[in-house]
């Protein structure tokens, strides 16, 4: 199964229709991506801020499900963090959870097109059956299932750190006309979390990221196509497929917004209630300085298998 997750990484490169970028001549700015689109024409004034040496504004992986198609840049360090509340109800149980600090450390190394990521968060979850009894808790982020510990009110509670997240991200191409800016993330969670919140196995994953400037400096479109290993009710592994599309809006020089739809689709999960989960969310991003941003989001599920409601706030700072 793990080989099946790595094979698409080669397909991503072969399907790009791009060629390896040559090293720049002395005095030229270093390349921001591994490849360039074949037949790409020199762009006139497309990124004047970068060519003049001015620092571009911060771009983040949060708060939407869709990850950025850009890396942080060589020698830069970026910390992203936040809090999310989620609630879900079905005929079996009602589950509410709090996730914090959702910390993600991004470090640019070696070149502008490469970064490493380390993530850690804690989760507090409570689940109570419709009849007041205890029920099992499903942890969507790590794909683990646990019965937890029964509380005084008959509910099930679990709290603690989740598995450690490790990843490398490669900027593949810069955008050129209708051809997107692209990147790929190779990730893995390591079973370091509390037993009830852990996947109990190393769980690899692959994310393909892409974006377009639909109206320069006003409207953008981004997407994530992902395949991530997860754990089902029986403790067996399966592949969690995901697809998202996010539209970003520049409202003012500092204020931005987004609307997004995404789907999570388990492939090979051995559980009778497994099936696609559809979501819609929207949020605001406010850039206090070019290196500091705060955000807020709200979303809800679009079908029965999805969580009912989720909301959160967060920030990102770049050094």
VMD Tcl script that draws the C-alpha trace (Angstrom):
set ca {
  {0.00 0.00 0.00}
  {2.82 2.40 0.84}
  {4.34 1.86 -2.60}
  {1.01 2.90 -4.06}
  {1.34 6.23 -2.26}
  {4.86 6.89 -3.59}
  {4.18 5.95 -7.22}
  {2.04 9.07 -7.87}
  {5.04 11.24 -6.91}
  {6.78 10.15 -10.11}
  {3.61 10.59 -12.11}
  {3.30 14.17 -10.87}
  {6.68 15.09 -12.33}
  {6.15 13.21 -15.60}
  {2.71 14.73 -16.09}
  {3.84 18.30 -15.48}
  {4.96 18.87 -19.07}
  {7.92 20.78 -17.67}
  {11.69 20.70 -17.92}
  {14.44 20.93 -15.33}
  {15.44 24.50 -14.59}
  {19.05 25.41 -15.25}
  {21.14 27.11 -12.60}
  {20.97 30.88 -12.96}
  {23.90 32.87 -14.23}
  {26.04 34.76 -11.74}
  {24.08 37.67 -10.34}
  {20.69 36.20 -11.23}
  {18.12 35.46 -8.55}
  {18.09 31.75 -7.54}
  {15.20 29.69 -8.95}
  {12.05 29.46 -6.82}
  {10.98 26.11 -8.32}
  {12.61 22.86 -9.40}
  {11.24 22.98 -12.95}
  {9.88 25.47 -15.44}
  {7.07 25.00 -17.91}
  {8.38 24.09 -21.37}
  {7.82 26.88 -23.86}
  {7.42 29.43 -21.10}
  {7.91 32.98 -22.34}
  {9.68 35.62 -20.27}
  {7.13 37.40 -18.15}
  {7.09 41.18 -18.12}
  {6.46 42.66 -14.72}
  {4.64 39.64 -13.34}
  {6.52 39.75 -10.03}
  {8.08 43.20 -9.75}
  {8.32 43.00 -5.97}
  {10.50 39.89 -6.08}
  {12.81 41.23 -8.77}
  {13.31 44.51 -6.92}
  {14.39 42.61 -3.82}
  {11.28 43.47 -1.80}
  {9.96 40.72 0.40}
  {6.70 39.08 -0.74}
  {3.91 38.86 1.85}
  {3.59 35.77 4.02}
  {1.76 32.75 2.58}
  {0.52 29.97 4.84}
  {-0.79 26.40 4.90}
  {-3.65 27.47 7.20}
  {-6.49 28.15 7.79}
  {-8.16 26.34 4.89}
  {-7.81 22.65 4.04}
  {-6.01 23.54 0.79}
  {-2.26 23.93 1.31}
  {-0.21 26.67 -0.30}
  {1.65 25.83 -3.52}
  {4.61 27.94 -2.35}
  {7.55 27.20 -0.08}
  {8.80 29.63 2.57}
  {12.15 30.28 0.87}
  {15.71 29.41 1.72}
  {16.82 30.52 5.16}
  {13.32 31.44 6.32}
  {11.49 29.99 9.33}
  {7.71 30.17 9.66}
  {5.53 29.12 12.59}
  {1.80 28.53 12.13}
  {-0.59 27.75 15.00}
  {-4.27 27.77 15.88}
  {-7.29 26.30 17.63}
  {-10.24 24.38 16.16}
  {-13.55 23.31 17.70}
  {-15.48 20.52 15.98}
  {-18.84 18.93 16.73}
  {-20.62 16.02 15.07}
  {-23.81 14.09 15.77}
  {-25.13 10.84 14.33}
  {-27.56 8.13 15.47}
  {-24.80 6.45 17.48}
  {-22.96 9.27 19.25}
  {-22.40 12.97 19.62}
  {-18.74 14.00 19.49}
  {-17.12 17.34 20.28}
  {-13.40 18.05 20.11}
  {-10.89 20.83 20.75}
  {-7.59 20.90 18.85}
  {-4.67 23.09 19.97}
  {-2.00 24.39 19.25}
  {-1.98 22.88 15.71}
  {1.65 23.99 15.53}
  {3.43 23.71 12.19}
  {7.09 24.74 11.88}
  {8.28 25.34 8.31}
  {11.98 25.78 7.56}
  {13.45 26.62 4.15}
  {16.70 24.75 3.48}
  {19.25 24.44 0.66}
  {17.16 26.29 -1.95}
  {14.03 28.43 -2.30}
  {12.13 25.43 -3.66}
  {12.69 23.12 -0.64}
  {11.39 23.15 2.92}
  {10.93 20.78 5.83}
  {7.92 20.77 8.14}
  {7.37 19.55 11.69}
  {3.89 19.60 13.21}
  {2.44 18.82 16.62}
  {-0.98 19.28 18.20}
  {-3.07 18.07 21.11}
  {-6.68 16.93 20.97}
  {-9.39 16.81 23.62}
  {-12.43 14.79 22.57}
  {-15.67 13.84 24.29}
  {-18.20 11.38 22.91}
  {-21.55 10.36 24.40}
  {-24.04 7.88 22.95}
  {-27.54 8.91 22.06}
  {-28.76 6.84 24.99}
  {-26.27 8.47 27.40}
  {-23.85 5.55 27.25}
  {-20.28 5.50 26.13}
  {-19.42 5.07 22.49}
  {-16.25 4.78 20.44}
  {-14.56 7.91 19.17}
  {-13.33 8.28 15.61}
  {-10.36 10.61 15.17}
  {-10.53 12.01 11.68}
  {-7.08 13.67 11.60}
  {-5.07 10.55 12.36}
  {-7.57 7.95 11.22}
  {-7.47 6.16 14.58}
  {-10.36 4.76 16.56}
  {-10.48 4.46 20.33}
  {-12.96 3.70 23.06}
  {-11.24 6.16 25.42}
  {-12.05 6.45 29.12}
  {-15.58 6.76 30.45}
  {-16.37 10.03 32.21}
  {-18.60 10.54 35.23}
  {-21.51 11.43 32.96}
  {-21.21 8.18 31.01}
  {-19.46 9.83 28.06}
  {-16.11 8.87 26.59}
  {-13.21 11.26 26.99}
  {-9.73 11.32 25.54}
  {-7.11 14.05 25.67}
  {-3.45 14.24 24.84}
  {-0.90 14.80 22.12}
  {-1.49 13.44 18.63}
  {1.15 11.83 16.43}
  {4.16 13.88 15.32}
  {3.88 15.19 11.75}
  {6.97 15.30 9.48}
  {7.08 16.46 5.87}
  {9.22 17.76 3.03}
  {7.82 20.16 0.46}
  {9.13 20.85 -3.05}
  {8.07 23.77 -5.24}
  {7.79 22.18 -8.70}
  {6.84 25.01 -11.07}
  {5.99 28.69 -11.01}
  {2.73 29.75 -12.63}
  {2.76 30.74 -16.30}
  {-0.47 31.88 -17.94}
  {-3.03 29.08 -17.71}
  {-0.38 26.67 -16.37}
  {-0.47 26.49 -12.57}
  {2.03 27.05 -9.85}
  {2.62 23.58 -8.40}
  {4.27 21.88 -5.45}
  {4.36 18.44 -3.84}
  {4.50 17.49 -0.16}
  {5.74 14.11 1.07}
  {4.48 13.64 4.63}
  {4.39 11.10 7.43}
  {2.95 10.87 10.92}
  {5.05 9.06 13.51}
  {3.24 7.17 16.33}
  {4.35 9.37 19.23}
  {0.91 10.44 20.49}
  {-1.28 9.15 23.27}
  {-2.47 5.64 22.48}
  {-6.12 6.64 22.10}
  {-5.17 9.40 19.66}
  {-2.42 7.64 17.71}
  {-2.47 5.88 14.37}
  {-0.09 3.33 16.04}
  {1.87 3.01 12.79}
  {3.98 5.35 10.64}
  {1.42 6.71 8.16}
  {2.86 8.22 4.94}
  {1.07 10.53 2.54}
  {1.43 12.49 -0.68}
  {-0.08 15.92 -1.44}
  {-0.07 17.56 -4.87}
  {-0.68 21.31 -4.65}
  {-1.56 23.76 -7.43}
  {-2.89 27.28 -7.88}
  {-3.76 29.90 -10.49}
  {-4.08 33.69 -10.42}
  {-7.51 34.09 -12.01}
  {-7.50 37.88 -11.65}
  {-4.00 39.05 -10.66}
  {-3.88 40.49 -7.13}
  {-7.65 39.98 -6.73}
  {-8.86 36.38 -7.18}
  {-6.93 33.10 -7.04}
  {-7.87 29.42 -7.26}
  {-5.98 26.69 -5.42}
  {-6.37 22.97 -4.95}
  {-4.98 19.95 -3.11}
  {-5.09 16.36 -4.31}
  {-3.97 13.97 -1.57}
  {-3.54 10.30 -0.70}
  {-2.72 9.62 2.96}
  {-2.47 6.35 4.89}
  {-4.94 6.04 7.77}
  {-6.23 3.44 10.25}
  {-9.75 1.99 10.29}
  {-11.94 0.63 13.11}
  {-10.20 -2.74 13.08}
  {-6.68 -1.28 13.25}
  {-6.01 -2.02 9.58}
  {-4.53 0.58 7.25}
  {-6.29 2.11 4.26}
  {-5.81 5.12 1.96}
  {-7.65 8.35 2.73}
  {-8.12 10.24 -0.54}
  {-8.81 13.97 -0.43}
  {-9.62 16.68 -2.94}
  {-10.13 20.39 -2.35}
  {-10.69 23.62 -4.27}
  {-10.32 27.01 -2.62}
  {-11.04 30.46 -4.06}
  {-9.05 33.28 -2.48}
  {-10.12 36.94 -2.57}
  {-8.02 40.04 -1.91}
  {-10.38 42.50 -0.23}
  {-7.85 45.16 0.78}
  {-4.07 45.42 0.93}
  {-4.12 43.53 4.25}
  {-7.47 41.70 4.36}
  {-8.20 38.54 2.42}
  {-10.92 35.89 2.38}
  {-11.54 32.42 1.00}
  {-14.34 29.99 0.24}
  {-13.62 26.31 -0.12}
  {-15.09 22.88 -0.74}
  {-13.29 19.63 0.03}
  {-14.02 15.92 0.23}
  {-12.43 13.08 2.23}
  {-12.93 9.64 0.67}
  {-11.65 6.45 2.35}
  {-10.43 3.73 -0.02}
  {-10.25 0.23 1.47}
  {-11.46 1.05 4.99}
  {-12.91 -1.99 6.79}
  {-15.82 -0.30 8.55}
  {-19.53 -0.41 7.67}
  {-19.98 3.35 8.04}
  {-17.01 4.41 5.92}
  {-17.78 6.74 3.03}
  {-17.06 10.15 1.53}
  {-17.33 13.26 3.71}
  {-18.13 16.56 1.98}
  {-17.39 19.97 3.52}
  {-17.72 23.69 2.85}
  {-15.83 26.37 4.75}
  {-14.97 30.05 4.53}
  {-12.71 32.42 6.42}
  {-10.81 35.68 6.73}
  {-7.07 36.38 6.82}
  {-5.63 39.66 8.10}
  {-1.98 40.49 7.47}
  {-0.85 42.68 10.36}
  {2.64 43.01 8.85}
  {4.25 41.32 5.83}
  {5.53 38.65 8.28}
  {2.58 38.24 10.65}
  {-0.97 37.09 9.86}
  {-4.07 36.17 11.86}
  {-7.01 34.15 10.59}
  {-10.47 32.82 11.40}
  {-12.63 30.18 9.69}
  {-16.02 28.51 9.91}
  {-17.27 25.43 8.10}
  {-19.84 22.67 8.08}
  {-20.43 19.21 6.68}
  {-22.57 18.68 3.59}
  {-23.59 15.07 4.18}
  {-24.39 12.73 7.07}
  {-20.94 11.20 7.35}
  {-19.25 14.59 7.72}
  {-18.77 16.54 10.95}
  {-21.62 18.97 11.64}
  {-19.71 22.20 12.33}
  {-16.11 23.32 12.82}
  {-14.61 26.73 13.58}
  {-11.20 28.04 14.49}
  {-8.73 30.90 14.77}
  {-4.99 31.05 14.35}
  {-1.88 32.98 13.38}
  {1.34 32.66 11.42}
  {4.66 34.44 11.87}
  {7.69 34.40 9.58}
  {11.29 35.01 10.64}
}
mol new
graphics top color blue
foreach p $ca { graphics top sphere $p radius 0.5 }
foreach p [lrange $ca 0 end-1] q [lrange $ca 1 end] { graphics top cylinder $p $q radius 0.2 }
display resetview
